[in-house]
Amino acid sequence: MKREVIAHLTETFEGHAQQTDAGVDYWLGRDVQHLLGYAEWRNFQNVLSKAKTACELSGHEIGHHFVDVNKMVDLGSGGRRQIDDVMLTRFACYLVAQNGDSAKPEIAFAQSYFAIQTRRAELVEQRMLEVERLLARRKLTQTEKELSGIIYEQAGENQNFALIRSKGDGALFGRSTQAMKATWKVPDSRPLADFAPTIILKAKDFATEITIFNARAHAMRTEGAISSEHVTNNKAVRKTLLDRGIRPEALPAAEDIKKVERRVASHDRKSLQNPDRIDE
């Protein structure tokens, strides 16, 4: 396919057919029909039907990616009439292209175009989740340092902070830190939190924030009082999680946070060097 044809199709798909609703990109089926070289709507509907089946078989909700709509069109006589149409997400367009006639150059282009666009969206989502976890881990580190400082300021000691944190883990997980390390296969030299999923990092942080607040509000002057408060708060957070069907000790370990940090940093460096790069 000639470079000028590719440039024209890219501009058409991105500039003329693509629309956005509530931050979600979509294409109207009638527009995609012509972009993919289908002269008649009924022929294109056969492709849509196959794409919907593929969507369902892949485990996705059809209604999330194929939304039936109506629109008014102008008639040659000067009147207007209502016709059926369908809003297609990027993923839906990808499936439509995969189920189209690959002999058509427009289909061949769309198969590559939407495969790349879908992959790019997946990478963006993955990176956002990774950054969210990194931020949650850093926030927990800061909150635990703050609690350690309060114990020193108000109780005059904090040498047992690691024990207090461990008691908090016992209350949150219903088992000891060491037992959770064994479950998640965490090296003895590494903190349990470095392998905790984001929701657990945020749960631990929330419990610690409550401990900090109450330790100050009630002027707790002993390490034992603050430790007891911390256990109570972790038990309360555990109860909330259990009530929502989340059992902390049953969650799988997350990837080593240090590996995630290195990957995100590497991605950022590559993005600065080549903004159009799409990593595998």
C-alpha positions in Angstrom: 0.0 0.0 0.0 1.4 3.4 -1.0 2.5 5.8 1.7 0.2 8.5 0.6 -2.8 6.1 0.8 -1.8 5.1 4.3 -1.5 8.8 5.3 -4.9 9.5 3.8 -6.6 6.6 5.6 -4.9 7.5 8.9 -6.1 11.1 8.6 -9.6 9.9 7.7 -9.9 7.4 10.6 -8.5 9.8 13.1 -9.8 13.1 12.0 -13.1 12.6 10.3 -14.6 9.4 11.6 -13.3 9.3 15.2 -15.5 11.0 17.8 -15.4 11.2 21.6 -18.1 10.9 24.2 -17.4 11.2 27.9 -13.7 10.7 27.2 -14.3 7.5 25.2 -13.3 7.4 21.5 -15.9 5.8 19.2 -16.7 5.5 15.5 -20.2 5.4 13.9 -20.9 2.2 12.0 -22.1 4.0 8.9 -18.9 5.9 8.7 -16.8 2.8 9.3 -18.8 1.0 6.6 -17.6 3.4 3.9 -14.1 3.7 5.3 -13.8 -0.1 5.0 -15.0 -0.1 1.4 -18.5 -1.5 1.9 -21.0 0.1 -0.4 -24.1 -1.3 1.2 -25.2 -1.3 4.9 -26.7 -4.8 4.7 -23.3 -6.3 3.7 -21.6 -4.4 6.4 -24.1 -5.7 9.0 -22.9 -9.3 8.3 -19.4 -8.1 9.3 -20.8 -6.5 12.4 -22.6 -9.7 13.4 -19.4 -11.7 13.1 -17.5 -9.0 15.1 -20.2 -9.2 17.9 -19.8 -12.9 18.1 -16.0 -12.5 18.4 -16.5 -9.9 21.1 -18.7 -12.3 23.1 -16.3 -15.2 22.6 -13.4 -13.1 23.9 -15.2 -12.6 27.2 -16.3 -8.9 26.6 -19.8 -7.5 26.9 -21.2 -6.8 23.5 -23.2 -3.9 24.8 -20.0 -2.2 26.1 -18.5 -2.0 22.6 -21.5 -2.1 20.2 -24.2 0.4 21.0 -27.2 0.7 18.8 -28.3 4.3 18.0 -30.5 6.2 15.6 -29.7 9.3 13.6 -31.4 11.6 11.2 -30.1 11.9 7.6 -30.9 14.4 4.9 -32.8 13.1 1.8 -32.3 14.3 -1.8 -35.9 15.6 -1.7 -35.0 18.0 1.1 -36.6 15.9 3.8 -35.1 13.9 6.6 -35.5 10.4 7.8 -34.2 8.2 10.7 -31.8 5.4 10.1 -30.2 2.8 12.3 -26.5 3.1 13.3 -24.1 1.7 15.9 -21.4 3.3 18.0 -18.2 1.3 17.9 -15.4 1.5 20.4 -11.8 1.1 19.3 -11.9 -2.6 20.3 -15.2 -3.1 18.3 -13.5 -1.5 15.2 -10.6 -3.8 15.7 -13.0 -6.8 15.7 -14.9 -5.5 12.7 -11.6 -5.2 10.7 -10.5 -8.7 11.7 -13.8 -10.1 10.4 -13.9 -8.1 7.2 -12.7 -8.9 3.7 -8.9 -8.8 3.9 -8.7 -8.5 0.1 -9.9 -4.9 0.5 -7.0 -2.5 1.0 -9.1 -0.5 3.5 -9.6 -3.6 5.6 -5.9 -4.5 5.5 -5.1 -1.0 6.7 -7.8 -1.1 9.4 -6.5 -4.4 10.8 -3.1 -3.0 11.4 -4.3 0.4 12.5 -6.8 -0.8 15.2 -4.4 -3.5 16.4 -1.8 -0.8 17.1 -4.4 1.6 18.6 -5.9 -1.1 20.8 -2.4 -2.2 22.0 -1.5 1.4 22.7 -4.6 1.8 24.8 -3.8 -1.4 26.7 -0.3 -0.1 27.4 -1.6 3.2 28.7 -4.0 1.4 31.0 -1.3 -0.9 32.2 1.1 2.0 32.9 -1.6 3.9 34.8 -2.2 1.0 37.0 1.6 0.6 37.6 2.0 4.2 38.4 -1.0 4.1 40.8 0.6 1.2 42.7 4.0 3.0 42.8 2.3 6.1 44.3 0.4 4.0 46.8 3.6 2.3 47.9 5.4 5.6 48.3 2.4 7.1 50.2 2.5 4.1 52.6 6.2 4.6 53.2 5.6 8.3 54.1 2.6 7.5 56.3 4.5 4.8 58.3 7.4 7.3 58.7 5.0 9.8 60.1 3.6 7.3 62.5 7.1 6.3 63.7 7.8 10.0 64.3 4.6 10.4 66.3 5.5 7.4 68.5 8.9 9.0 69.2 7.5 12.5 69.9 4.6 11.4 72.1 5.9 8.2 73.7 9.6 9.0 73.7 10.5 5.8 71.9 9.9 4.0 68.6 12.4 1.2 68.6 9.5 -1.3 68.4 7.9 0.2 65.3 8.6 -2.8 63.2 6.7 -4.9 65.8 3.8 -2.5 65.8 3.7 -2.7 62.0 3.8 -6.5 62.2 0.9 -6.4 64.7 -1.0 -4.3 62.2 -0.4 -6.9 59.5 -1.6 -9.6 61.8 -4.9 -7.7 62.3 -5.3 -6.9 58.5 -4.4 -10.4 57.2 -5.5 -12.6 60.0 -2.0 -14.1 60.0 1.5 -12.9 60.8 3.8 -10.9 58.5 6.1 -13.9 58.2 3.2 -16.2 57.2 2.2 -13.7 54.5 5.8 -13.5 53.3 5.7 -17.3 52.9 2.4 -17.2 51.1 3.6 -14.5 48.7 7.1 -15.9 48.5 8.7 -12.6 49.7 12.4 -12.7 50.5 13.1 -12.3 54.2 15.1 -9.1 53.5 12.3 -7.4 51.7 9.2 -5.6 53.1 5.9 -7.4 52.6 4.4 -4.2 51.2 6.8 -4.3 48.2 4.7 -7.3 46.9 1.3 -6.1 48.0 -1.4 -5.3 45.5 -2.6 -1.7 45.3 -5.7 -2.3 47.3 -3.7 -3.7 50.2 -1.2 -0.8 50.1 -4.1 1.6 50.3 -5.8 -0.4 53.0 -2.6 -0.4 55.1 -2.2 3.3 54.5 -5.8 4.1 55.5 -5.4 2.1 58.8 -2.1 3.9 59.5 -3.6 7.3 58.8 -6.4 6.6 61.3 -3.8 5.6 63.9 -1.9 8.8 63.3 -5.1 10.9 63.7 -6.3 9.2 66.9 -2.8 9.2 68.4 -2.7 12.9 68.1 -6.4 13.6 68.9 -6.2 11.5 72.1 -2.6 12.5 73.0 -1.6 8.9 73.3 1.6 8.8 75.4 2.7 5.2 75.4 3.9 2.9 72.6 1.4 0.3 73.8 -1.6 2.6 73.5 -0.6 3.5 69.9 0.1 -0.1 69.1 -3.4 -1.1 70.4 -5.0 1.6 68.3 -3.1 0.5 65.2 -4.4 -3.1 65.7 -8.0 -1.9 66.1 -7.8 0.2 63.0 -6.4 -2.7 60.9 -9.1 -5.0 62.2 -11.7 -2.4 61.2 -10.2 -2.1 57.7 -10.1 -5.9 57.4 -13.8 -6.1 58.3 -14.7 -3.5 55.6 -12.7 -5.6 53.0 -14.4 -8.8 54.1 -17.8 -7.2 53.9 -17.1 -6.3 50.3 -15.9 -9.8 49.4 -12.2 -9.1 49.6 -10.1 -11.5 51.7 -6.6 -9.8 52.1 -4.7 -13.0 52.8 -6.3 -14.7 49.7 -5.2 -12.1 47.2 -2.2 -13.0 45.0 1.1 -11.2 45.4 1.8 -8.4 43.0 4.9 -8.0 41.0 8.0 -6.9 42.9 7.6 -3.1 43.2 11.3 -2.6 42.3 10.8 -4.2 39.0 7.7 -2.1 38.3 9.6 1.0 39.3 12.5 0.2 36.9 10.1 -0.6 34.0 8.2 2.7 34.5 11.4 4.7 34.6 12.7 2.9 31.5 9.5 3.6 29.7 9.6 7.2 30.6 13.2 7.5 29.2 12.3 5.8 26.0 9.2 8.0 25.6 11.4 11.1 25.9 13.7 9.7 23.2 10.9 8.6 20.9 7.4 9.8 21.7 5.8 7.6 19.0 7.4 4.3 20.3 5.0 1.5 21.2 6.7 -1.2 23.4 5.7 -4.8 23.1 
